[in-house]
Structure formats: C-alpha cells, structure tokens
Amino acid sequence: MRQVAESAGGVRIAYEKDGSGGGPALVLVHGWCCDRSFFAPQHEHFAEERAVVSLDLRGHGGSDRPDPGVPGS
C-alpha cells in the first residue's frame, strides 16, 4: 500500500512498507529511470520473512517532482 512521507524540504516521497520479523528492514532503492515498482517481485518475496521498504526517489513514480526553477523545491 502506497504511503507518503514529507522530507525536510517539503517534498513528498512515496513508499511502500510490508512484512515484519526480526532483523533490520530491507530498503529497496531504484536506479535512475525507474520507480519502486521495479522491485515489486523482490519486495513481495522478502516481505514474507522481514520488513521491506521500497521507495520512489524525488521526481520518480508517486513522489513529488519539484519545479527545477524554484530554489529549495
């Protein structure tokens, strides 16, 4: 399920968190031209045994795409 967190600069970052279990959470971060859906199969697989977080970097997928002409956005 998509959730949103707000960064210190006010940019909204979309992410999904599933699973539970011992040990640290597994965080999946996509590359340059993708979004969090790129890791959907891995997210589902690893969430069976541990906490998994997949996120959309700024300007990708469901995260805010700030205006490059506005300082601080």
PyMOL Python script that loads the backbone (N, CA, C, O; Angstrom):
from pymol import cmd

cmd.read_pdbstr("""\
ATOM      1  N   MET A   1       0.831  -1.181   0.000  1.00  0.00           N
ATOM      2  CA  MET A   1       0.000   0.000   0.000  1.00  0.00           C
ATOM      3  C   MET A   1       0.875   1.244   0.000  1.00  0.00           C
ATOM      4  O   MET A   1       1.802   1.353   0.803  1.00  0.00           O
ATOM      5  N   ARG A   2       0.588   2.178  -0.891  1.00  0.00           N
ATOM      6  CA  ARG A   2       1.381   3.398  -1.028  1.00  0.00           C
ATOM      7  C   ARG A   2       1.179   4.309   0.175  1.00  0.00           C
ATOM      8  O   ARG A   2       0.053   4.564   0.601  1.00  0.00           O
ATOM      9  N   GLN A   3       2.284   4.789   0.706  1.00  0.00           N
ATOM     10  CA  GLN A   3       2.278   5.761   1.794  1.00  0.00           C
ATOM     11  C   GLN A   3       3.153   6.924   1.371  1.00  0.00           C
ATOM     12  O   GLN A   3       3.913   6.817   0.408  1.00  0.00           O
ATOM     13  N   VAL A   4       3.051   8.032   2.083  1.00  0.00           N
ATOM     14  CA  VAL A   4       3.835   9.217   1.734  1.00  0.00           C
ATOM     15  C   VAL A   4       4.471   9.802   2.986  1.00  0.00           C
ATOM     16  O   VAL A   4       3.829   9.914   4.031  1.00  0.00           O
ATOM     17  N   ALA A   5       5.740  10.172   2.866  1.00  0.00           N
ATOM     18  CA  ALA A   5       6.460  10.877   3.924  1.00  0.00           C
ATOM     19  C   ALA A   5       6.916  12.209   3.348  1.00  0.00           C
ATOM     20  O   ALA A   5       7.186  12.312   2.151  1.00  0.00           O
ATOM     21  N   GLU A   6       7.003  13.222   4.190  1.00  0.00           N
ATOM     22  CA  GLU A   6       7.438  14.534   3.716  1.00  0.00           C
ATOM     23  C   GLU A   6       8.876  14.763   4.156  1.00  0.00           C
ATOM     24  O   GLU A   6       9.214  14.590   5.327  1.00  0.00           O
ATOM     25  N   SER A   7       9.726  15.158   3.199  1.00  0.00           N
ATOM     26  CA  SER A   7      11.129  15.421   3.510  1.00  0.00           C
ATOM     27  C   SER A   7      11.265  16.768   4.209  1.00  0.00           C
ATOM     28  O   SER A   7      10.301  17.528   4.307  1.00  0.00           O
ATOM     29  N   ALA A   8      12.464  17.054   4.693  1.00  0.00           N
ATOM     30  CA  ALA A   8      12.713  18.324   5.382  1.00  0.00           C
ATOM     31  C   ALA A   8      12.400  19.515   4.489  1.00  0.00           C
ATOM     32  O   ALA A   8      11.995  20.566   4.987  1.00  0.00           O
ATOM     33  N   GLY A   9      12.580  19.373   3.176  1.00  0.00           N
ATOM     34  CA  GLY A   9      12.304  20.461   2.249  1.00  0.00           C
ATOM     35  C   GLY A   9      10.864  20.513   1.783  1.00  0.00           C
ATOM     36  O   GLY A   9      10.521  21.329   0.927  1.00  0.00           O
ATOM     37  N   GLY A  10      10.007  19.646   2.336  1.00  0.00           N
ATOM     38  CA  GLY A  10       8.592  19.645   1.968  1.00  0.00           C
ATOM     39  C   GLY A  10       8.254  18.791   0.763  1.00  0.00           C
ATOM     40  O   GLY A  10       7.112  18.804   0.306  1.00  0.00           O
ATOM     41  N   VAL A  11       9.215  18.051   0.236  1.00  0.00           N
ATOM     42  CA  VAL A  11       8.971  17.185  -0.915  1.00  0.00           C
ATOM     43  C   VAL A  11       8.344  15.881  -0.412  1.00  0.00           C
ATOM     44  O   VAL A  11       8.862  15.258   0.515  1.00  0.00           O
ATOM     45  N   ARG A  12       7.240  15.474  -1.019  1.00  0.00           N
ATOM     46  CA  ARG A  12       6.554  14.251  -0.620  1.00  0.00           C
ATOM     47  C   ARG A  12       7.189  13.053  -1.323  1.00  0.00           C
ATOM     48  O   ARG A  12       7.296  13.026  -2.549  1.00  0.00           O
ATOM     49  N   ILE A  13       7.611  12.058  -0.529  1.00  0.00           N
ATOM     50  CA  ILE A  13       8.272  10.857  -1.026  1.00  0.00           C
ATOM     51  C   ILE A  13       7.332   9.665  -0.836  1.00  0.00           C
ATOM     52  O   ILE A  13       6.915   9.367   0.283  1.00  0.00           O
ATOM     53  N   ALA A  14       7.006   8.994  -1.930  1.00  0.00           N
ATOM     54  CA  ALA A  14       6.115   7.832  -1.884  1.00  0.00           C
ATOM     55  C   ALA A  14       6.917   6.575  -1.558  1.00  0.00           C
ATOM     56  O   ALA A  14       8.049   6.403  -2.010  1.00  0.00           O
ATOM     57  N   TYR A  15       6.297   5.699  -0.759  1.00  0.00           N
ATOM     58  CA  TYR A  15       6.958   4.438  -0.418  1.00  0.00           C
ATOM     59  C   TYR A  15       5.923   3.380  -0.074  1.00  0.00           C
ATOM     60  O   TYR A  15       4.751   3.683   0.150  1.00  0.00           O
ATOM     61  N   GLU A  16       6.374   2.144  -0.038  1.00  0.00           N
ATOM     62  CA  GLU A  16       5.569   1.011   0.410  1.00  0.00           C
ATOM     63  C   GLU A  16       6.348   0.282   1.487  1.00  0.00           C
ATOM     64  O   GLU A  16       7.560   0.099   1.373  1.00  0.00           O
ATOM     65  N   LYS A  17       5.641  -0.137   2.545  1.00  0.00           N
ATOM     66  CA  LYS A  17       6.276  -0.898   3.618  1.00  0.00           C
ATOM     67  C   LYS A  17       5.392  -2.101   3.912  1.00  0.00           C
ATOM     68  O   LYS A  17       4.192  -1.962   4.146  1.00  0.00           O
ATOM     69  N   ASP A  18       5.994  -3.276   3.897  1.00  0.00           N
ATOM     70  CA  ASP A  18       5.272  -4.518   4.167  1.00  0.00           C
ATOM     71  C   ASP A  18       6.166  -5.443   4.979  1.00  0.00           C
ATOM     72  O   ASP A  18       7.361  -5.200   5.144  1.00  0.00           O
ATOM     73  N   GLY A  19       5.553  -6.510   5.483  1.00  0.00           N
ATOM     74  CA  GLY A  19       6.291  -7.543   6.189  1.00  0.00           C
ATOM     75  C   GLY A  19       6.628  -7.160   7.609  1.00  0.00           C
ATOM     76  O   GLY A  19       6.328  -6.059   8.071  1.00  0.00           O
ATOM     77  N   SER A  20       7.256  -8.090   8.283  1.00  0.00           N
ATOM     78  CA  SER A  20       7.720  -7.892   9.650  1.00  0.00           C
ATOM     79  C   SER A  20       8.737  -8.981   9.942  1.00  0.00           C
ATOM     80  O   SER A  20       9.089  -9.766   9.062  1.00  0.00           O
ATOM     81  N   GLY A  21       9.195  -9.022  11.149  1.00  0.00           N
ATOM     82  CA  GLY A  21      10.159 -10.051  11.507  1.00  0.00           C
ATOM     83  C   GLY A  21      11.405  -9.447  12.109  1.00  0.00           C
ATOM     84  O   GLY A  21      11.566  -8.229  12.189  1.00  0.00           O
ATOM     85  N   GLY A  22      12.276 -10.333  12.527  1.00  0.00           N
ATOM     86  CA  GLY A  22      13.490  -9.883  13.177  1.00  0.00           C
ATOM     87  C   GLY A  22      14.489  -9.289  12.208  1.00  0.00           C
ATOM     88  O   GLY A  22      14.392  -9.466  10.994  1.00  0.00           O
ATOM     89  N   GLY A  23      15.429  -8.596  12.759  1.00  0.00           N
ATOM     90  CA  GLY A  23      16.490  -8.002  11.950  1.00  0.00           C
ATOM     91  C   GLY A  23      16.089  -6.681  11.351  1.00  0.00           C
ATOM     92  O   GLY A  23      14.930  -6.274  11.426  1.00  0.00           O
ATOM     93  N   PRO A  24      17.050  -6.017  10.758  1.00  0.00           N
ATOM     94  CA  PRO A  24      16.768  -4.710  10.160  1.00  0.00           C
ATOM     95  C   PRO A  24      15.890  -4.838   8.917  1.00  0.00           C
ATOM     96  O   PRO A  24      15.856  -5.883   8.268  1.00  0.00           O
ATOM     97  N   ALA A  25      15.190  -3.766   8.603  1.00  0.00           N
ATOM     98  CA  ALA A  25      14.359  -3.735   7.394  1.00  0.00           C
ATOM     99  C   ALA A  25      15.255  -3.726   6.160  1.00  0.00           C
ATOM    100  O   ALA A  25      16.369  -3.203   6.189  1.00  0.00           O
ATOM    101  N   LEU A  26      14.759  -4.305   5.092  1.00  0.00           N
ATOM    102  CA  LEU A  26      15.428  -4.279   3.800  1.00  0.00           C
ATOM    103  C   LEU A  26      14.860  -3.082   3.042  1.00  0.00           C
ATOM    104  O   LEU A  26      13.645  -2.993   2.862  1.00  0.00           O
ATOM    105  N   VAL A  27      15.708  -2.164   2.597  1.00  0.00           N
ATOM    106  CA  VAL A  27      15.270  -0.968   1.877  1.00  0.00           C
ATOM    107  C   VAL A  27      15.691  -1.103   0.417  1.00  0.00           C
ATOM    108  O   VAL A  27      16.873  -1.268   0.116  1.00  0.00           O
ATOM    109  N   LEU A  28      14.706  -1.032  -0.492  1.00  0.00           N
ATOM    110  CA  LEU A  28      14.962  -1.182  -1.925  1.00  0.00           C
ATOM    111  C   LEU A  28      14.863   0.196  -2.586  1.00  0.00           C
ATOM    112  O   LEU A  28      13.823   0.852  -2.525  1.00  0.00           O
ATOM    113  N   VAL A  29      15.958   0.622  -3.217  1.00  0.00           N
ATOM    114  CA  VAL A  29      16.028   1.948  -3.851  1.00  0.00           C
ATOM    115  C   VAL A  29      16.335   1.747  -5.332  1.00  0.00           C
ATOM    116  O   VAL A  29      17.354   1.157  -5.691  1.00  0.00           O
ATOM    117  N   HIS A  30      15.447   2.243  -6.181  1.00  0.00           N
ATOM    118  CA  HIS A  30      15.590   2.065  -7.631  1.00  0.00           C
ATOM    119  C   HIS A  30      16.684   2.951  -8.214  1.00  0.00           C
ATOM    120  O   HIS A  30      17.199   3.850  -7.550  1.00  0.00           O
ATOM    121  N   GLY A  31      17.025   2.678  -9.462  1.00  0.00           N
ATOM    122  CA  GLY A  31      18.018   3.469 -10.187  1.00  0.00           C
ATOM    123  C   GLY A  31      17.403   4.650 -10.916  1.00  0.00           C
ATOM    124  O   GLY A  31      16.252   5.014 -10.677  1.00  0.00           O
ATOM    125  N   TRP A  32      18.172   5.234 -11.794  1.00  0.00           N
ATOM    126  CA  TRP A  32      17.879   6.497 -12.457  1.00  0.00           C
ATOM    127  C   TRP A  32      16.527   6.562 -13.162  1.00  0.00           C
ATOM    128  O   TRP A  32      15.796   7.531 -12.952  1.00  0.00           O
ATOM    129  N   CYS A  33      16.168   5.615 -13.961  1.00  0.00           N
ATOM    130  CA  CYS A  33      14.958   5.741 -14.788  1.00  0.00           C
ATOM    131  C   CYS A  33      13.851   4.757 -14.393  1.00  0.00           C
ATOM    132  O   CYS A  33      13.132   4.260 -15.261  1.00  0.00           O
ATOM    133  N   CYS A  34      13.708   4.474 -13.108  1.00  0.00           N
ATOM    134  CA  CYS A  34      12.705   3.512 -12.641  1.00  0.00           C
ATOM    135  C   CYS A  34      11.859   4.142 -11.537  1.00  0.00           C
ATOM    136  O   CYS A  34      11.951   5.341 -11.271  1.00  0.00           O
ATOM    137  N   ASP A  35      11.050   3.325 -10.914  1.00  0.00           N
ATOM    138  CA  ASP A  35      10.336   3.697  -9.703  1.00  0.00           C
ATOM    139  C   ASP A  35      10.255   2.458  -8.820  1.00  0.00           C
ATOM    140  O   ASP A  35      10.834   1.423  -9.148  1.00  0.00           O
ATOM    141  N   ARG A  36       9.537   2.558  -7.698  1.00  0.00           N
ATOM    142  CA  ARG A  36       9.536   1.443  -6.746  1.00  0.00           C
ATOM    143  C   ARG A  36       8.942   0.164  -7.325  1.00  0.00           C
ATOM    144  O   ARG A  36       9.229  -0.922  -6.821  1.00  0.00           O
ATOM    145  N   SER A  37       8.124   0.262  -8.367  1.00  0.00           N
ATOM    146  CA  SER A  37       7.518  -0.934  -8.963  1.00  0.00           C
ATOM    147  C   SER A  37       8.569  -1.857  -9.579  1.00  0.00           C
ATOM    148  O   SER A  37       8.306  -3.041  -9.789  1.00  0.00           O
ATOM    149  N   PHE A  38       9.754  -1.327  -9.869  1.00  0.00           N
ATOM    150  CA  PHE A  38      10.841  -2.125 -10.428  1.00  0.00           C
ATOM    151  C   PHE A  38      11.180  -3.311  -9.520  1.00  0.00           C
ATOM    152  O   PHE A  38      11.550  -4.385  -9.995  1.00  0.00           O
ATOM    153  N   PHE A  39      11.046  -3.100  -8.202  1.00  0.00           N
ATOM    154  CA  PHE A  39      11.382  -4.137  -7.228  1.00  0.00           C
ATOM    155  C   PHE A  39      10.169  -4.896  -6.711  1.00  0.00           C
ATOM    156  O   PHE A  39      10.285  -5.578  -5.693  1.00  0.00           O
ATOM    157  N   ALA A  40       9.028  -4.814  -7.348  1.00  0.00           N
ATOM    158  CA  ALA A  40       7.808  -5.461  -6.845  1.00  0.00           C
ATOM    159  C   ALA A  40       7.998  -6.951  -6.553  1.00  0.00           C
ATOM    160  O   ALA A  40       7.584  -7.404  -5.486  1.00  0.00           O
ATOM    161  N   PRO A  41       8.605  -7.735  -7.452  1.00  0.00           N
ATOM    162  CA  PRO A  41       8.778  -9.165  -7.142  1.00  0.00           C
ATOM    163  C   PRO A  41       9.674  -9.397  -5.916  1.00  0.00           C
ATOM    164  O   PRO A  41       9.370 -10.255  -5.087  1.00  0.00           O
ATOM    165  N   GLN A  42      10.760  -8.651  -5.796  1.00  0.00           N
ATOM    166  CA  GLN A  42      11.655  -8.805  -4.651  1.00  0.00           C
ATOM    167  C   GLN A  42      10.972  -8.336  -3.368  1.00  0.00           C
ATOM    168  O   GLN A  42      11.107  -8.964  -2.318  1.00  0.00           O
ATOM    169  N   HIS A  43      10.237  -7.223  -3.464  1.00  0.00           N
ATOM    170  CA  HIS A  43       9.515  -6.684  -2.310  1.00  0.00           C
ATOM    171  C   HIS A  43       8.565  -7.746  -1.754  1.00  0.00           C
ATOM    172  O   HIS A  43       8.555  -8.011  -0.552  1.00  0.00           O
ATOM    173  N   GLU A  44       7.786  -8.339  -2.621  1.00  0.00           N
ATOM    174  CA  GLU A  44       6.820  -9.364  -2.215  1.00  0.00           C
ATOM    175  C   GLU A  44       7.529 -10.583  -1.606  1.00  0.00           C
ATOM    176  O   GLU A  44       7.115 -11.098  -0.567  1.00  0.00           O
ATOM    177  N   HIS A  45       8.591 -11.028  -2.260  1.00  0.00           N
ATOM    178  CA  HIS A  45       9.325 -12.215  -1.784  1.00  0.00           C
ATOM    179  C   HIS A  45       9.902 -11.997  -0.384  1.00  0.00           C
ATOM    180  O   HIS A  45       9.665 -12.806   0.513  1.00  0.00           O
ATOM    181  N   PHE A  46      10.650 -10.923  -0.191  1.00  0.00           N
ATOM    182  CA  PHE A  46      11.330 -10.705   1.080  1.00  0.00           C
ATOM    183  C   PHE A  46      10.370 -10.306   2.195  1.00  0.00           C
ATOM    184  O   PHE A  46      10.674 -10.527   3.368  1.00  0.00           O
ATOM    185  N   ALA A  47       9.211  -9.720   1.860  1.00  0.00           N
ATOM    186  CA  ALA A  47       8.239  -9.325   2.887  1.00  0.00           C
ATOM    187  C   ALA A  47       7.626 -10.524   3.599  1.00  0.00           C
ATOM    188  O   ALA A  47       6.988 -10.361   4.640  1.00  0.00           O
ATOM    189  N   GLU A  48       7.806 -11.718   3.061  1.00  0.00           N
ATOM    190  CA  GLU A  48       7.301 -12.916   3.728  1.00  0.00           C
ATOM    191  C   GLU A  48       8.064 -13.206   5.019  1.00  0.00           C
ATOM    192  O   GLU A  48       7.537 -13.873   5.909  1.00  0.00           O
ATOM    193  N   GLU A  49       9.303 -12.711   5.130  1.00  0.00           N
ATOM    194  CA  GLU A  49      10.133 -13.025   6.287  1.00  0.00           C
ATOM    195  C   GLU A  49      10.685 -11.827   7.033  1.00  0.00           C
ATOM    196  O   GLU A  49      11.224 -11.988   8.127  1.00  0.00           O
ATOM    197  N   ARG A  50      10.566 -10.621   6.473  1.00  0.00           N
ATOM    198  CA  ARG A  50      11.148  -9.439   7.125  1.00  0.00           C
ATOM    199  C   ARG A  50      10.450  -8.172   6.669  1.00  0.00           C
ATOM    200  O   ARG A  50       9.677  -8.197   5.712  1.00  0.00           O
ATOM    201  N   ALA A  51      10.713  -7.079   7.340  1.00  0.00           N
ATOM    202  CA  ALA A  51      10.168  -5.783   6.930  1.00  0.00           C
ATOM    203  C   ALA A  51      10.906  -5.315   5.670  1.00  0.00           C
ATOM    204  O   ALA A  51      12.131  -5.401   5.586  1.00  0.00           O
ATOM    205  N   VAL A  52      10.145  -4.825   4.702  1.00  0.00           N
ATOM    206  CA  VAL A  52      10.707  -4.350   3.431  1.00  0.00           C
ATOM    207  C   VAL A  52      10.103  -2.994   3.108  1.00  0.00           C
ATOM    208  O   VAL A  52       8.895  -2.797   3.236  1.00  0.00           O
ATOM    209  N   VAL A  53      10.949  -2.058   2.690  1.00  0.00           N
ATOM    210  CA  VAL A  53      10.502  -0.729   2.270  1.00  0.00           C
ATOM    211  C   VAL A  53      11.029  -0.482   0.867  1.00  0.00           C
ATOM    212  O   VAL A  53      12.225  -0.624   0.613  1.00  0.00           O
ATOM    213  N   SER A  54      10.128  -0.108  -0.052  1.00  0.00           N
ATOM    214  CA  SER A  54      10.503   0.302  -1.412  1.00  0.00           C
ATOM    215  C   SER A  54      10.061   1.747  -1.572  1.00  0.00           C
ATOM    216  O   SER A  54       8.938   2.094  -1.207  1.00  0.00           O
ATOM    217  N   LEU A  55      10.923   2.588  -2.108  1.00  0.00           N
ATOM    218  CA  LEU A  55      10.561   4.000  -2.210  1.00  0.00           C
ATOM    219  C   LEU A  55      10.763   4.533  -3.621  1.00  0.00           C
ATOM    220  O   LEU A  55      11.516   3.979  -4.422  1.00  0.00           O
ATOM    221  N   ASP A  56      10.062   5.631  -3.893  1.00  0.00           N
ATOM    222  CA  ASP A  56      10.248   6.373  -5.141  1.00  0.00           C
ATOM    223  C   ASP A  56      11.124   7.575  -4.825  1.00  0.00           C
ATOM    224  O   ASP A  56      10.752   8.420  -4.012  1.00  0.00           O
ATOM    225  N   LEU A  57      12.276   7.653  -5.460  1.00  0.00           N
ATOM    226  CA  LEU A  57      13.127   8.815  -5.267  1.00  0.00           C
ATOM    227  C   LEU A  57      12.423  10.076  -5.756  1.00  0.00           C
ATOM    228  O   LEU A  57      11.483  10.004  -6.548  1.00  0.00           O
ATOM    229  N   ARG A  58      12.875  11.210  -5.287  1.00  0.00           N
ATOM    230  CA  ARG A  58      12.325  12.507  -5.677  1.00  0.00           C
ATOM    231  C   ARG A  58      12.256  12.618  -7.197  1.00  0.00           C
ATOM    232  O   ARG A  58      13.247  12.396  -7.893  1.00  0.00           O
ATOM    233  N   GLY A  59      11.074  12.964  -7.701  1.00  0.00           N
ATOM    234  CA  GLY A  59      10.887  13.123  -9.137  1.00  0.00           C
ATOM    235  C   GLY A  59      10.550  11.840  -9.875  1.00  0.00           C
ATOM    236  O   GLY A  59      10.452  11.853 -11.102  1.00  0.00           O
ATOM    237  N   HIS A  60      10.372  10.741  -9.174  1.00  0.00           N
ATOM    238  CA  HIS A  60      10.078   9.448  -9.791  1.00  0.00           C
ATOM    239  C   HIS A  60       8.783   8.886  -9.225  1.00  0.00           C
ATOM    240  O   HIS A  60       8.430   9.165  -8.079  1.00  0.00           O
ATOM    241  N   GLY A  61       8.072   8.092 -10.029  1.00  0.00           N
ATOM    242  CA  GLY A  61       6.871   7.400  -9.570  1.00  0.00           C
ATOM    243  C   GLY A  61       5.880   8.309  -8.880  1.00  0.00           C
ATOM    244  O   GLY A  61       5.469   9.325  -9.441  1.00  0.00           O
ATOM    245  N   GLY A  62       5.489   7.949  -7.651  1.00  0.00           N
ATOM    246  CA  GLY A  62       4.496   8.702  -6.902  1.00  0.00           C
ATOM    247  C   GLY A  62       5.062   9.824  -6.057  1.00  0.00           C
ATOM    248  O   GLY A  62       4.305  10.492  -5.353  1.00  0.00           O
ATOM    249  N   SER A  63       6.376  10.059  -6.100  1.00  0.00           N
ATOM    250  CA  SER A  63       6.983  11.142  -5.330  1.00  0.00           C
ATOM    251  C   SER A  63       6.866  12.467  -6.077  1.00  0.00           C
ATOM    252  O   SER A  63       6.718  12.502  -7.299  1.00  0.00           O
ATOM    253  N   ASP A  64       6.938  13.564  -5.306  1.00  0.00           N
ATOM    254  CA  ASP A  64       6.854  14.900  -5.902  1.00  0.00           C
ATOM    255  C   ASP A  64       7.956  15.113  -6.928  1.00  0.00           C
ATOM    256  O   ASP A  64       9.065  14.593  -6.810  1.00  0.00           O
ATOM    257  N   ARG A  65       7.610  15.885  -7.919  1.00  0.00           N
ATOM    258  CA  ARG A  65       8.551  16.294  -8.959  1.00  0.00           C
ATOM    259  C   ARG A  65       8.663  17.813  -8.864  1.00  0.00           C
ATOM    260  O   ARG A  65       7.973  18.531  -9.587  1.00  0.00           O
ATOM    261  N   PRO A  66       9.532  18.309  -7.973  1.00  0.00           N
ATOM    262  CA  PRO A  66       9.636  19.752  -7.754  1.00  0.00           C
ATOM    263  C   PRO A  66      10.021  20.518  -9.004  1.00  0.00           C
ATOM    264  O   PRO A  66      10.676  19.984  -9.899  1.00  0.00           O
ATOM    265  N   ASP A  67       9.613  21.757  -9.054  1.00  0.00           N
ATOM    266  CA  ASP A  67       9.940  22.640 -10.175  1.00  0.00           C
ATOM    267  C   ASP A  67      11.414  23.026 -10.091  1.00  0.00           C
ATOM    268  O   ASP A  67      11.820  23.642  -9.106  1.00  0.00           O
ATOM    269  N   PRO A  68      12.235  22.682 -11.098  1.00  0.00           N
ATOM    270  CA  PRO A  68      13.664  22.981 -11.022  1.00  0.00           C
ATOM    271  C   PRO A  68      13.965  24.477 -11.012  1.00  0.00           C
ATOM    272  O   PRO A  68      15.072  24.877 -10.650  1.00  0.00           O
ATOM    273  N   GLY A  69      12.999  25.312 -11.403  1.00  0.00           N
ATOM    274  CA  GLY A  69      13.217  26.753 -11.415  1.00  0.00           C
ATOM    275  C   GLY A  69      12.930  27.429 -10.093  1.00  0.00           C
ATOM    276  O   GLY A  69      13.122  28.638  -9.960  1.00  0.00           O
ATOM    277  N   VAL A  70      12.468  26.661  -9.102  1.00  0.00           N
ATOM    278  CA  VAL A  70      12.130  27.233  -7.784  1.00  0.00           C
ATOM    279  C   VAL A  70      13.186  26.790  -6.783  1.00  0.00           C
ATOM    280  O   VAL A  70      13.290  25.603  -6.474  1.00  0.00           O
ATOM    281  N   PRO A  71      13.980  27.746  -6.268  1.00  0.00           N
ATOM    282  CA  PRO A  71      15.033  27.391  -5.293  1.00  0.00           C
ATOM    283  C   PRO A  71      14.432  26.696  -4.075  1.00  0.00           C
ATOM    284  O   PRO A  71      13.389  27.105  -3.565  1.00  0.00           O
ATOM    285  N   GLY A  72      15.102  25.642  -3.618  1.00  0.00           N
ATOM    286  CA  GLY A  72      14.669  24.929  -2.433  1.00  0.00           C
ATOM    287  C   GLY A  72      13.545  23.949  -2.653  1.00  0.00           C
ATOM    288  O   GLY A  72      13.101  23.310  -1.699  1.00  0.00           O
ATOM    289  N   SER A  73      13.059  23.803  -3.894  1.00  0.00           N
ATOM    290  CA  SER A  73      11.958  22.863  -4.127  1.00  0.00           C
ATOM    291  C   SER A  73      12.476  21.493  -4.464  1.00  0.00           C
ATOM    292  O   SER A  73      11.689  20.574  -4.692  1.00  0.00           O
TER     293      SER A  73
END
""", "prot")
cmd.dss("prot")
cmd.show_as("cartoon", "prot")
cmd.util.cbc("prot")
cmd.orient("prot")
